[in-house]
Amino acid sequence: MNIMKKTRSSVLILSLILILSGIFVYADDQQEAVYVIPIQGEINDAVYQYVQQAILEAESNVNTKAIIFEIDTYGGRVDSAEDLSPLILRTTVPTISYVNTRAISAGVLISISSDYLVMAPGSNIGSAETIPDTEKVLSSWVASLRGAAQETGRDPNLVAAMADKSLSIEGVVEEGRLLNLTAQEAFDLEFIDFRGQGYETILSHFEIDYETIEVMEMPLRARISQFATSSLVAPVLLSLGFIGLVIEVFTPGLGAGAIIGLSSFSLYFIGSMLAGDSGMLALILFAVGIILLLVEATIPGVGIPGISGGIAIIASIVLSASSPGAAVVYILVAFTLTIITFVIMLKYGPNNKVFDKITLKSSERKEEGYTSSDPYEEYVGQVGVVSSYLRPSGTIKIGDKLLNVVTEGSAYIEQGSQVKVTRVEGSKIYVTKINEEGK
């Protein structure tokens, strides 16, 4: 029994030695590295997700000597910047913010969150006013800037003046203007730690020894998400989506409107999901909304399907947006542009040259030797009743015959109205509404 116990103990000790040896060998194999995390373009949730993963990867190397955040941004979402700042402040790895071009607005908070702040010649930092600049929003933002500045030993008054134009600093910025500093001005005010360019130059200045520099480029999926959820691009994608649906209604069977609409909506929701702003619920609600609107289009008349579909689509946009405020902006922009497009198409659509290019206008006339198995010419001058809403296409009934027609003049004619066939071109029958006097 004693021999068995000794054997088991020996095996256990040997196993622990092997495991620990493997860990130490793995640690020794990892090179002394400096990781560069580029932060470019608009600051939003996609950038936050990317930077978070990049920091975790850098921290996983026990031999990481420093992280350089290479910054070139006009700013972006304040809440995303406020989420990014603690990530940088909390990491135990030495951090360097390197402003190689500009750090505007939200980029200011990210820049001052590192242990060291470096600016390349010709770069600038500042102009961090919020939109909207209400007292509540601005006060909270300035507090975040001051807090980060105090944590990293920078002048909080300089940082506050970058966001609040009511502040003045003698010899630096006067009241009514936002502070924006060039690299030389920031260095003279001791706001930055070094004015220089290039990773090697920066690391040499701070006497950081390393074996390799790893640049952690933003993955393609993060780039797509950053683009699609941009405050400028997102409302445009939604607008194109709705406009595409309007085009599809006005040019049935064409397919171009459906392709434009579905592609735009898909890019918007994919970007939102990749950024972590939405989940499957938003996508399902949107799909249900589209189906209900199609039902309403098939069975005309503003009813439960149309209203429910509109509510479902609005709910999906709210759920997929980065914030309720952003959702309101997206919806207002998208609906405004869609309504403008709808009005233009109502006025000019049926006889517009653009539509002439994307719809078939040629006709096969009897005078040219063509024959027709269904001579629609006989209906010219006859009066019919609208069976389904003409917007601008639909059906009318002449006698016992149902005909597919297109309006001429008015692009929308109600169900039950009387119309007169004015002309026929090939398989297209054109009608106009008869007024109360029968004209």
N, C-alpha and C positions, 0 to 999 in steps of 0.2 A: 504493500500500500504506500509506504514511504517513497519507494522507487517511482511509483506511478505519479504521486504528487509532485516529486522533484522534476519528473519528465514534463508534466503539464506546465509547471512554473517556468521551466527552461524554454519550452515552446512559446509561451506567452511573452516572456521577456524578449526572445529572439524576434517575434512578430512585431512587437513595439519598436524595437531597434530598426527593423527593416522599414517600417512605415515612416518613422521619423527621419531616417536616412533619405527616403524618397522625397520627403517634403523639403529637406535641406538642399538636396541635389537640385530639385525643381526651382527653388528660390535662387540658387546659385546660377542656374541656367538663364534666368531672366536678366536681361541687360538693364543697365542703369539708363533709363529712358526719360525723355521729356516729351510730353504729349501736347500737341497743338490742336485746339478745338476752335475751328472757324465759326464765328457768329455773324452771318451776313443776311442782308435783306430784312424783311419785316419780322419783328419779334412777335411771335404768337405761340399757341400751345404746341404746334409742331416743332418749333425750335426748342421749347422747354423739354419735350420728350427726348429729342436728339441729344441735347446737352446733358440731361440726366443720365442717359445710358452711356454717353462718352466718359463722364466723370467716374461712373461705377467701373468701367473698363480700365481706366487709368489707375484707379485705387486698387484694383485687383492685382496689379504688379507691385510687389513689395519693394522693388528697386526703382519706383518712380521718383524722379528727383524734382519735377515741377510740372505744372500744367499752364500752358499759355493759351489764353482766350484771345484769339485774333478777331478784332471787332471792326466791322464796317456796316453801319446801319443808320437809317434815318429814323428808327424807332419802331413803334408798334403798340401792342396792347400793354397797358400799365399793369394789369393783373398778372400777365405772363412774366413781365420783368420782376414783379414783386415775388413771384414763385421761384424765379431763377436765382435771385440774389442770395437767399439762405443756402441754396445748394453750394454756391461758391464760398460763402462765409464759413460753412460748417466743415468743409473738407479739410483733412489734416495734411494734405499735400500742399506744398508751397504753390501759390497761384500768382500769375502775372497777367494783367489785362494789357493787351497791345493794340492800341488804336492806330491802325495803319492808314485809315482814310478819314472816317468820321464816326462819332458816337453821339447821335442826336436823340433827344427825347428819352424813350425807354432805355436806349443804349447807355445813358449816363449812369443809371443805377447799376447796371451790370458791370460797367467799367470800374466804378469805385468800390466794388465788392471784393476785389482781389487784394492780396497782400501788397503787391506792387503795381503801379500804373505807369505805363510807358506810352509815349506818343511819337509817331513817325513825323519827320519834318513835313510840313504842309497839311497835316491833319488838323481836325478841330473837334471840340467837345462842348456840349451845352444845349441851349434852346429846348428845355425839357418841360414846357408848359403842357398841361393836360387839355384834352378835348372831350367833354366840355370843361371849361375852367371855372366851374362853380366853386363856391367857397368850401363846401364839404369835400368834394373830390380833390381839389387842389391842396387843401390842408392835410388830408391823408397822404397824398403823394409826397408832399414836402417832408412830412414826418418820416416816411420811408427813406428818402434821400439823406436826410440828416442822420438817421440812425445808422445807415450803412457807412456814411462818412466818419462818424464817431468811432465805429468798430475798427476801421482801417486807418485811423489817424489822419484824416484829411479835414480841411477847413469846412465845417458844415454850413457856414454863411455863404461861401462861394457856391456850394452845391445848391443851396436854397435859392440863390439869386438866379440860377439857371432855369428855375421853374416858376418863380413868383416875380413878376415884373414890378410889383409894388415895392420891392426891396431895392435899396441902393447901397453901394459900397464905394466910399470915397476913393477916387483915382482908378476905379475898376469898372463900375457900371452905374449909370444914373437911373433914377426911378422912371418907370414906364418902358424900360427895355430889358429884354431877357439877356442874361450873360451867356456869351459864347466865346470860348478861348481857343486860340491857335496853340500849336505845340510849344512855340517859343514863349507865348504869354503864360501858358500854364506852368512852364518850367520856371519862369522868372517869379511867379507867385508861389512857388514851391508846392503847387497842387499835384504835380506828377513827380515820379522818382527818377525818371531818365528820359532823355530825348534822343532817340536813335532808331535805326532801321535794321531789320534782319534778325532772325532767331539767334544766330551765333553771336552777333554783337550784343544782343540783350542778355543772353546767358553768361557771356564773358563779363559783362559789367557787374552782374550780381554774383559772380564767382560760383556759378552752379556747374559742377562737373557732371558729365553725361557721356554715354557711349553712342546713343542714337536718338534721333528726333522723329517721332511718329505723328504725322498729320492725319487726323481723324475726320475725313471728309463726310459731309452729310449724306446719308444713304438716299437712293432714288425715291423710295417711298416717302421719306421725310420731306424731300424737295417738292414732290407732288402735293403732299398735304399742306406744306407751307404756302405754295402757290394757290391752291384751291380755297384755302381758308383766309387768304389775305383780305383785309378790309375793303380793298378796291376790287378784287377779282370775284369774291363770293357773290355780291349783289349783281354783278354783270352776268355770272353764270346762271343765276336764278332768272334774271330778265330774259336771257337767251332761251332758257327752258320754256318759259311761258309764251314768249314770242313765237317759238317753234311750234307750240300747240296751236296758236292762233293761225299761223301760216297753214298748218295741216287742215284746219277747219275750212279755210278759204280755198284751198287747192286740194280737194279730196282725191286720194289715190296717188298723189305725187310722191309722197314719202320723204321729201327733203325736210319739211317742217318737223316730222316725227324724229328724223335722225338728229337734227340740230337740237331739238328739245330734250330728247332722252340722253344724248351725249353730254349736254350741259348739266342736266340734273344728276347724271351718274357721277360726273367729275366732282360736283359740289358735295354729294353725300359720301363718296369715297374719301375725299380729302377730310371731311369732318370726322368720319369714323377713324381714319388713320391718326388724326390729331387727338383722338380720345374725347371729342366733344359730343359725339352721339353714338347710339347703338342701333340694334336691329329694330327697336320700337319705332324710331323716327322713320326708317326706311319703309316699314310695313304701313305706317300711317300714310305716308306719301303715296305708296302704291294703291292703297284703298281709295285715297282722294282722287287720283287720276281715273280709276275705274268708275267711280261715282259720277265724275264729270263727263266721261264718255257715255254713261247711261243717260245723263241729262241731255247730251247732244243728240242722242238717238231718239229720245222721247222728249221733244222740245217743251219748253214751259218751265219757268223758274219754280222748282219744287223741292221736295225733300232730298233727292239725290244730288242736285246741284249745290244746295246749301251745305249739306253734310260733307260733300267732297271738298268744298272750299274751306270748311272748318278743319278737316283732316289735314289738308295741305299746309295751312297756316300753323297748325300744331306741330307738324313734322319739321317745319323750318325753325320754329321756336326751340324745339328739342335738340336740333342739330347745330344751332348757332352757339357761339362761344359764350354769349350772355344774352339776357332778355333785351338789353339795350341794342345790342348788335342785331338781334332778330327783328326788332322794330324797324331799324334802318334798312336792313335787307329787304323786308317786305314792302316798305314804302317805295324804295327805288325800283324794285321789280314790278310792282303793280302800276306805278306811274309810267314807266317805259312801255309796259304791255298795253295799257289803255291808250297811250299816244299812238302806238303801232296799230291797234285795233281801229281807232278813229280814222287814221290815214288809209287803212285798207278798205274801210267802209266807203270812204269818199272816192278813192282812186282805184281800188283793187280790180273791179271787173274790166275796166278799160285801160289799165295801166300798162305801159310798154314793158315794164319788168315782168309782169304776169304773162304778157304775150310771149316772152322768151321761154317761160318755163311751163306753159300749157300749150296743148295742140290747137292751133287756129286754122290749119289747112282744112279744106273741104273737098270732097269729091262730087263735083257738079255733073248734072245730066248733060249740060252743054259740052262738057269735056269728054263725054263718052262713058261716064260711070253710071252704073245702075245701082239701085238700092232695093233690098228685100223689104225694107220698111220705109216707105216714102213719107217722111215727116212733113214735106212741103205742104201737104194737104191741110195741115193744122194752122198754117199761117192765116191770121185774121180771126181765128176762132177764139171763143171765150171759155175759160175753165175755172175751176175752184181749187184753191191751194189745199192740198191734203196734208203736207208737212211743211213746217216753217221753211221759207226760202231765205238762206243766209250765206251766200246768195243762191246756192243750189238747193234743190229739193224736188218734191213731186207735186203735180197737179192732176186733176181729173177732168177730162173732157168726155162727156157721155159716160160710157163704161170703161174708158181707156185711161190707165195711169201712165203719165209721162214724166221722165226726168227732165227738168228744165233749169235754166239759169236766168236770174233777174237781169234786166237791162234798165239802167237808171237807178232806181232804189235798190240797195243791196240787201234789204231786209223786208220781207213781206209776211204778215201774220197768217196763221192758219185760218181758213174759211174765207179769205179775201178772194175777190174775183180778179183774174188776170187775163190779158190778151196776148196771144202769140204774135210777135212782131216779125220774126225772121227765123230761118233755119240755116245752119251751116254744118253740113255733114250730119253728125249725130247729135249736134247741140241745138237745143230749142231755146230761144230767147223770149222772155215775156216781160210785160210791164203791168203795173197795177192799174186797175180801172177805178177811177174816183167815183164819188157818190152820184155824179151826173151821168155816169156810164161812159166817160171818156178815158 
